[in-house]
Amino acid sequence: MKYRTAAVAVLLAATAALTACSSSDDSSDSKAAAKVPSYAITKQDTSGNQRTVTVEVKSTEGLRTVFDDVAGKLTEDAGYFVEINCATGGTGTSDNRLANGKKAVGNIGAASTGLDDGKTEYEAQTGATCTA
């Protein structure tokens, strides 16, 4: 009986120690998510080896954060080409491009984009503005 009680006490102590060490601060995750500016995906290809994702934003603030958020959600094997446009300032035949990016997922994505699997590339357009 002594051994069982001692074993249970050791097990409880170890569990408490592991729980204390492995706790996570969910507030940091929500803070990071809260910093992503609002955006809308207006077009997203869902098949093929090369897929285009078109995103609209209302400001040039945090474009890289928007790209990273969008790219983080692209998980199917493909090469993704992300276009970030201003919601205003474009015309019927020409968008108001603020940034471009790409992401490779799997071997197909790597072959389509020229990037290694899982890698991204981002480029903001120099001097691009988003008019109100």
MDTraj code that builds the backbone (N, CA, C; nanometers):
import mdtraj as md
import numpy as np

residues = "MET LYS TYR ARG THR ALA ALA VAL ALA VAL LEU LEU ALA ALA THR ALA ALA LEU THR ALA CYS SER SER SER ASP ASP SER SER ASP SER LYS ALA ALA ALA LYS VAL PRO SER TYR ALA ILE THR LYS GLN ASP THR SER GLY ASN GLN ARG THR VAL THR VAL GLU VAL LYS SER THR GLU GLY LEU ARG THR VAL PHE ASP ASP VAL ALA GLY LYS LEU THR GLU ASP ALA GLY TYR PHE VAL GLU ILE ASN CYS ALA THR GLY GLY THR GLY THR SER ASP ASN ARG LEU ALA ASN GLY LYS LYS ALA VAL GLY ASN ILE GLY ALA ALA SER THR GLY LEU ASP ASP GLY LYS THR GLU TYR GLU ALA GLN THR GLY ALA THR CYS THR ALA".split()
xyz = np.array([
    [0.0815, -0.1187, 0.0000],
    [0.0000, 0.0000, 0.0000],
    [0.0866, 0.1261, 0.0000],
    [0.1979, 0.1216, 0.0783],
    [0.2882, 0.2356, 0.0832],
    [0.3430, 0.2663, -0.0553],
    [0.3796, 0.1594, -0.1282],
    [0.4394, 0.1790, -0.2592],
    [0.3391, 0.2393, -0.3579],
    [0.2122, 0.1932, -0.3500],
    [0.1103, 0.2472, -0.4387],
    [0.0851, 0.3949, -0.4097],
    [0.0773, 0.4297, -0.2843],
    [0.0545, 0.5688, -0.2454],
    [0.1712, 0.6556, -0.2896],
    [0.2927, 0.6057, -0.2708],
    [0.4119, 0.6802, -0.3119],
    [0.4151, 0.6954, -0.4636],
    [0.3799, 0.5900, -0.5360],
    [0.3799, 0.5946, -0.6822],
    [0.2766, 0.6952, -0.7319],
    [0.1592, 0.6971, -0.6716],
    [0.0554, 0.7916, -0.7109],
    [0.1013, 0.9344, -0.6817],
    [0.1642, 0.9553, -0.5670],
    [0.2130, 1.0883, -0.5304],
    [0.3183, 1.1356, -0.6288],
    [0.4107, 1.0473, -0.6683],
    [0.5141, 1.0834, -0.7652],
    [0.4504, 1.1145, -0.9008],
    [0.3531, 1.0330, -0.9420],
    [0.2846, 1.0532, -1.0691],
    [0.2109, 1.1870, -1.0693],
    [0.1421, 1.2202, -0.9615],
    [0.0709, 1.3475, -0.9523],
    [0.1676, 1.4657, -0.9554],
    [0.2785, 1.4530, -0.8851],
    [0.3773, 1.5601, -0.8833],
    [0.4368, 1.5803, -1.0226],
    [0.4671, 1.4716, -1.0919],
    [0.5238, 1.4805, -1.2266],
    [0.4228, 1.5428, -1.3228],
    [0.2973, 1.5037, -1.3114],
    [0.1924, 1.5602, -1.3969],
    [0.1773, 1.7090, -1.3722],
    [0.1782, 1.7493, -1.2473],
    [0.1668, 1.8917, -1.2135],
    [0.2854, 1.9696, -1.2696],
    [0.4044, 1.9133, -1.2593],
    [0.5234, 1.9807, -1.3100],
    [0.5176, 1.9931, -1.4621],
    [0.4748, 1.8876, -1.5306],
    [0.4652, 1.8925, -1.6762],
    [0.3597, 1.9922, -1.7206],
    [0.2486, 1.9944, -1.6502],
    [0.1427, 2.0878, -1.6858],
    [0.1897, 2.2305, -1.6678],
    [0.2591, 2.2565, -1.5610],
    [0.3084, 2.3920, -1.5365],
    [0.4096, 2.4329, -1.6420],
    [0.4935, 2.3407, -1.6860],
    [0.5960, 2.3731, -1.7844],
    [0.5389, 2.3865, -1.9246],
    [0.4288, 2.3172, -1.9520],
    [0.3796, 2.3161, -2.0883],
    [0.2653, 2.4122, -2.1112],
    [0.2339, 2.4933, -2.0140],
    [0.1237, 2.5866, -2.0349],
    [0.1624, 2.6867, -2.1416],
    [0.0631, 2.7287, -2.2187],
    [0.0898, 2.8262, -2.3234],
    [0.0090, 2.9514, -2.2975],
    [0.0594, 3.0606, -2.3459],
    [-0.0072, 3.1884, -2.3306],
    [-0.0875, 3.2148, -2.4570],
    [-0.2170, 3.1845, -2.4515],
    [-0.3020, 3.2019, -2.5687],
    [-0.3158, 3.3485, -2.6078],
    [-0.2913, 3.4375, -2.5152],
    [-0.3069, 3.5789, -2.5466],
    [-0.2057, 3.6234, -2.6516],
    [-0.0869, 3.5632, -2.6554],
    [0.0106, 3.6021, -2.7577],
    [-0.0371, 3.5604, -2.8954],
    [-0.1058, 3.4447, -2.9070],
    [-0.1597, 3.4029, -3.0353],
    [-0.2691, 3.4981, -3.0812],
    [-0.3569, 3.5371, -2.9904],
    [-0.4649, 3.6262, -3.0288],
    [-0.4116, 3.7652, -3.0599],
    [-0.3052, 3.8084, -2.9934],
    [-0.2456, 3.9383, -3.0238],
    [-0.1864, 3.9368, -3.1637],
    [-0.1190, 3.8276, -3.1991],
    [-0.0598, 3.8174, -3.3325],
    [-0.1697, 3.8185, -3.4391],
    [-0.2777, 3.7451, -3.4138],
    [-0.3870, 3.7404, -3.5093],
    [-0.4550, 3.8764, -3.5197],
    [-0.4642, 3.9481, -3.4105],
    [-0.5291, 4.0781, -3.4102],
    [-0.4502, 4.1808, -3.4905],
    [-0.3217, 4.1615, -3.5102],
    [-0.2380, 4.2576, -3.5811],
    [-0.2483, 4.2443, -3.7329],
    [-0.3139, 4.1402, -3.7824],
    [-0.3291, 4.1232, -3.9266],
    [-0.4376, 4.2204, -3.9734],
    [-0.4039, 4.3125, -4.0631],
    [-0.5060, 4.4053, -4.1141],
    [-0.6166, 4.3285, -4.1861],
    [-0.7322, 4.3875, -4.1937],
    [-0.8432, 4.3196, -4.2607],
    [-0.8143, 4.3108, -4.4105],
    [-0.8588, 4.2004, -4.4679],
    [-0.8420, 4.1780, -4.6111],
    [-0.9528, 4.0858, -4.6582],
    [-0.9720, 4.0817, -4.7882],
    [-1.0718, 3.9929, -4.8467],
    [-1.0076, 3.9174, -4.9620],
    [-1.0277, 3.7875, -4.9641],
    [-0.9830, 3.7075, -5.0783],
    [-1.0944, 3.7157, -5.1818],
    [-1.0646, 3.7745, -5.2965],
    [-1.1673, 3.7958, -5.3985],
    [-1.1644, 3.6894, -5.5085],
    [-1.0543, 3.6162, -5.5158],
    [-1.0429, 3.5076, -5.6139],
    [-0.9426, 3.4069, -5.5597],
    [-0.9737, 3.2787, -5.5704],
    [-0.8782, 3.1761, -5.5292],
    [-0.8999, 3.0512, -5.6123],
    [-0.7996, 3.0173, -5.6920],
    [-0.8060, 2.8937, -5.7686],
    [-0.8003, 2.7758, -5.6718],
    [-0.8793, 2.6731, -5.7001],
    [-0.8842, 2.5572, -5.6107],
    [-0.8335, 2.4296, -5.6766],
    [-0.7866, 2.4405, -5.8007],
    [-0.7306, 2.3225, -5.8662],
    [-0.6170, 2.3659, -5.9581],
    [-0.5363, 2.2689, -5.9952],
    [-0.4237, 2.2957, -6.0836],
    [-0.2928, 2.3038, -6.0076],
    [-0.1833, 2.2973, -6.0836],
    [-0.0504, 2.3033, -6.0245],
    [-0.0091, 2.4455, -5.9899],
    [-0.0617, 2.5425, -6.0642],
    [-0.0354, 2.6835, -6.0379],
    [-0.1687, 2.7498, -6.0034],
    [-0.1749, 2.8094, -5.8867],
    [-0.3004, 2.8678, -5.8407],
    [-0.2809, 3.0143, -5.8043],
    [-0.3765, 3.0949, -5.8440],
    [-0.3723, 3.2372, -5.8133],
    [-0.4672, 3.2670, -5.6979],
    [-0.4197, 3.3498, -5.6062],
    [-0.5016, 3.3974, -5.4953],
    [-0.4962, 3.5497, -5.5013],
    [-0.6128, 3.6121, -5.5204],
    [-0.6200, 3.7576, -5.5273],
    [-0.6815, 3.8098, -5.3979],
    [-0.6118, 3.9061, -5.3392],
    [-0.6503, 3.9618, -5.2098],
    [-0.6706, 4.1122, -5.2257],
    [-0.7738, 4.1654, -5.1602],
    [-0.7941, 4.3096, -5.1590],
    [-0.7799, 4.3632, -5.0178],
    [-0.7134, 4.4771, -5.0067],
    [-0.6962, 4.5464, -4.8788],
    [-0.7404, 4.6912, -4.8978],
    [-0.7592, 4.7618, -4.7872],
    [-0.8015, 4.9013, -4.7935],
    [-0.6887, 4.9987, -4.7621],
    [-0.5698, 4.9449, -4.7311],
    [-0.4573, 5.0277, -4.6906],
    [-0.3273, 4.9557, -4.7234],
    [-0.2195, 5.0306, -4.7303],
    [-0.0888, 4.9690, -4.7524],
    [-0.0255, 4.9223, -4.6218],
    [-0.0910, 4.9450, -4.5109],
    [-0.0393, 4.9045, -4.3801],
    [-0.0382, 4.7522, -4.3672],
    [0.0737, 4.6963, -4.3254],
    [0.0827, 4.5542, -4.2923],
    [0.0666, 4.4584, -4.4085],
    [0.1106, 4.4976, -4.5262],
    [0.0947, 4.4091, -4.6422],
    [0.1671, 4.2767, -4.6240],
    [0.2866, 4.2803, -4.5655],
    [0.3613, 4.1564, -4.5443],
    [0.2857, 4.0645, -4.4479],
    [0.2248, 4.1232, -4.3470],
    [0.1476, 4.0452, -4.2506],
    [0.0271, 3.9804, -4.3184],
    [-0.0368, 4.0547, -4.4074],
    [-0.1492, 3.9992, -4.4835],
    [-0.1009, 3.8822, -4.5677],
    [0.0099, 3.9019, -4.6396],
    [0.0642, 3.7937, -4.7223],
    [0.0949, 3.6703, -4.6373],
    [0.1631, 3.6900, -4.5257],
    [0.1989, 3.5773, -4.4389],
    [0.0752, 3.5042, -4.3883],
    [-0.0307, 3.5784, -4.3562],
    [-0.1545, 3.5164, -4.3088],
    [-0.2193, 3.4335, -4.4196],
    [-0.2267, 3.4904, -4.5383],
    [-0.2848, 3.4182, -4.6523],
    [-0.2001, 3.2952, -4.6845],
    [-0.0692, 3.3124, -4.6953],
    [0.0203, 3.2014, -4.7309],
    [0.0142, 3.0892, -4.6275],
    [-0.0032, 3.1237, -4.5024],
    [-0.0117, 3.0228, -4.3971],
    [-0.1317, 2.9316, -4.4105],
    [-0.2316, 2.9760, -4.4833],
    [-0.3543, 2.8974, -4.5010],
    [-0.3531, 2.8143, -4.6292],
    [-0.2497, 2.8268, -4.7090],
    [-0.2393, 2.7523, -4.8349],
    [-0.1632, 2.6233, -4.8094],
    [-0.2340, 2.5105, -4.8124],
    [-0.1729, 2.3849, -4.7699],
    [-0.1774, 2.2718, -4.8738],
    [-0.2568, 2.2861, -4.9785],
    [-0.2625, 2.1800, -5.0792],
    [-0.1409, 2.1889, -5.1703],
    [-0.0927, 2.0736, -5.2172],
    [0.0230, 2.0713, -5.3067],
    [-0.0047, 2.1527, -5.4325],
    [0.0673, 2.2620, -5.4477],
    [0.0545, 2.3491, -5.5650],
    [0.1522, 2.4641, -5.5499],
    [0.1673, 2.5387, -5.6575],
    [0.2423, 2.6633, -5.6543],
    [0.1417, 2.7764, -5.6491],
    [0.1503, 2.8582, -5.5464],
    [0.0538, 2.9659, -5.5257],
    [0.1156, 3.1004, -5.5612],
    [0.0392, 3.1815, -5.6333],
    [0.0792, 3.3160, -5.6705],
    [-0.0231, 3.4113, -5.6096],
    [0.0223, 3.4898, -5.5131],
    [-0.0657, 3.5774, -5.4364],
    [-0.0516, 3.7199, -5.4877],
    [-0.1648, 3.7789, -5.5232],
    [-0.1703, 3.9169, -5.5698],
    [-0.2429, 3.9974, -5.4627],
    [-0.1804, 4.1046, -5.4131],
    [-0.2460, 4.1900, -5.3153],
    [-0.2760, 4.3237, -5.3823],
    [-0.4037, 4.3554, -5.3918],
    [-0.4498, 4.4758, -5.4585],
    [-0.5201, 4.5674, -5.3593],
    [-0.5196, 4.6969, -5.3914],
    [-0.5980, 4.7922, -5.3147],
    [-0.7428, 4.7781, -5.3599],
    [-0.8343, 4.7839, -5.2653],
    [-0.9762, 4.7724, -5.2980],
    [-1.0245, 4.8924, -5.3791],
    [-0.9487, 5.0031, -5.3747],
    [-0.9854, 5.1217, -5.4512],
    [-0.8715, 5.1585, -5.5456],
    [-0.9016, 5.2419, -5.6424],
    [-0.7969, 5.2940, -5.7297],
    [-0.7724, 5.2133, -5.8552],
    [-0.8317, 5.0979, -5.8682],
    [-0.8153, 5.0190, -5.9894],
    [-0.9221, 5.0561, -6.0914],
    [-0.9126, 4.9943, -6.2079],
    [-1.0133, 5.0146, -6.3120],
    [-1.0668, 4.8788, -6.3543],
    [-1.1585, 4.8785, -6.4464],
    [-1.2152, 4.7540, -6.4955],
    [-1.1131, 4.6645, -6.5630],
    [-1.0083, 4.7240, -6.6175],
    [-0.9073, 4.6456, -6.6885],
    [-0.7728, 4.6398, -6.6169],
    [-0.7577, 4.7189, -6.5099],
    [-0.6292, 4.7221, -6.4400],
    [-0.6523, 4.7318, -6.2890],
    [-0.5911, 4.6416, -6.2159],
    [-0.6049, 4.6468, -6.0704],
    [-0.5038, 4.7450, -6.0124],
    [-0.5154, 4.7722, -5.8867],
    [-0.4206, 4.8598, -5.8176],
    [-0.3316, 4.7700, -5.7323],
    [-0.2302, 4.7113, -5.7961],
    [-0.1420, 4.6126, -5.7326],
    [-0.0504, 4.6776, -5.6310],
    [-0.0497, 4.6209, -5.5111],
    [0.0366, 4.6688, -5.4037],
    [0.1540, 4.5746, -5.3785],
    [0.1314, 4.4439, -5.3955],
    [0.2363, 4.3459, -5.3672],
    [0.2060, 4.2146, -5.4378],
    [0.3112, 4.1366, -5.4572],
    [0.3011, 4.0021, -5.5128],
    [0.3774, 3.9065, -5.4224],
    [0.3331, 3.7846, -5.4197],
    [0.4052, 3.6837, -5.3447],
    [0.3787, 3.5473, -5.4038],
    [0.4588, 3.4526, -5.3602],
    [0.4347, 3.3152, -5.4032],
    [0.4740, 3.2199, -5.2920],
    [0.4141, 3.1007, -5.2984],
    [0.4420, 2.9973, -5.1996],
    [0.4440, 2.8624, -5.2694],
    [0.5410, 2.7791, -5.2314],
    [0.5518, 2.6436, -5.2849],
    [0.5057, 2.5438, -5.1793],
    [0.4124, 2.4582, -5.2186],
    [0.3681, 2.3508, -5.1304],
    [0.3896, 2.2188, -5.2050],
    [0.4766, 2.1366, -5.1521],
    [0.5063, 2.0081, -5.2141],
    [0.5987, 2.0221, -5.3345],
    [0.6283, 1.9076, -5.3962],
    [0.7165, 1.9075, -5.5137],
    [0.6547, 1.9812, -5.6317],
    [0.5226, 1.9698, -5.6450],
    [0.4539, 2.0395, -5.7534],
    [0.4681, 2.1902, -5.7350],
    [0.4501, 2.2362, -5.6120],
    [0.4642, 2.3785, -5.5832],
    [0.6050, 2.4273, -5.6065],
    [0.7013, 2.3449, -5.5698],
    [0.8411, 2.3815, -5.5908],
    [0.8709, 2.3950, -5.7402],
    [0.8219, 2.3012, -5.8193],
    [0.8448, 2.3053, -5.9640],
    [0.7721, 2.4241, -6.0276],
    [0.6544, 2.4578, -5.9751],
    [0.5748, 2.5668, -6.0319],
    [0.6298, 2.7052, -5.9998],
    [0.6876, 2.7203, -5.8824],
    [0.7309, 2.8526, -5.8375],
    [0.8820, 2.8749, -5.8445],
    [0.9589, 2.7670, -5.8482],
    [1.1040, 2.7799, -5.8419],
    [1.1556, 2.7952, -5.6998],
    [1.0662, 2.7839, -5.6019],
    [1.1034, 2.7919, -5.4607],
    [1.1136, 2.6523, -5.4024],
    [1.1834, 2.6372, -5.2934],
    [1.1853, 2.5095, -5.2222],
    [1.0499, 2.4870, -5.1555],
    [1.0144, 2.3613, -5.1358],
    [0.8893, 2.3242, -5.0701],
    [0.8754, 2.3985, -4.9369],
    [0.7603, 2.4616, -4.9180],
    [0.7317, 2.5320, -4.7936],
    [0.7830, 2.6750, -4.7880],
    [0.8568, 2.7185, -4.8872],
    [0.9142, 2.8534, -4.8868],
    [0.8194, 2.9541, -4.9526],
    [0.8375, 3.0794, -4.9146],
    [0.7597, 3.1872, -4.9726],
    [0.8532, 3.2956, -5.0244],
    [0.7974, 3.3790, -5.1101],
    [0.8694, 3.4956, -5.1601],
    [0.7674, 3.6093, -5.1668],
    [0.8064, 3.7264, -5.1210],
    [0.7158, 3.8409, -5.1140],
    [0.7862, 3.9641, -5.1705],
    [0.7116, 4.0452, -5.2466],
    [0.7684, 4.1686, -5.2996],
    [0.6601, 4.2759, -5.3054],
    [0.6807, 4.3841, -5.2314],
    [0.5898, 4.4989, -5.2371],
    [0.6246, 4.5818, -5.3598],
    [0.5239, 4.6415, -5.4210],
    [0.5450, 4.7276, -5.5359],
    [0.5952, 4.8635, -5.4875],
    [0.7059, 4.9088, -5.5387],
    [0.7651, 5.0354, -5.4991],
    [0.6723, 5.1509, -5.5371],
    [0.6452, 5.2370, -5.4393],
    [0.5652, 5.3563, -5.4642],
    [0.4156, 5.3333, -5.4784],
    [0.3686, 5.2106, -5.4609],
    [0.2265, 5.1833, -5.4738],
    [0.1497, 5.2464, -5.3587],
    [0.0325, 5.3006, -5.3905],
    [-0.0503, 5.3629, -5.2881],
    [-0.1914, 5.3057, -5.2947],
    [-0.2624, 5.3255, -5.1891],
    [-0.4002, 5.2803, -5.1816],
    [-0.4845, 5.4044, -5.1500],
    [-0.5503, 5.4567, -5.2532],
    [-0.6274, 5.5798, -5.2370],
    [-0.7556, 5.5544, -5.1601],
    [-0.7978, 5.6548, -5.0884],
    [-0.9198, 5.6419, -5.0071],
    [-1.0430, 5.6622, -5.0882],
])
top = md.Topology()
chain = top.add_chain()
for i, resn in enumerate(residues, 1):
    res = top.add_residue(resn, chain, resSeq=i)
    for name in ("N", "CA", "C"):
        top.add_atom(name, md.element.get_by_symbol(name[0]), res)
traj = md.Trajectory(xyz[None], top)
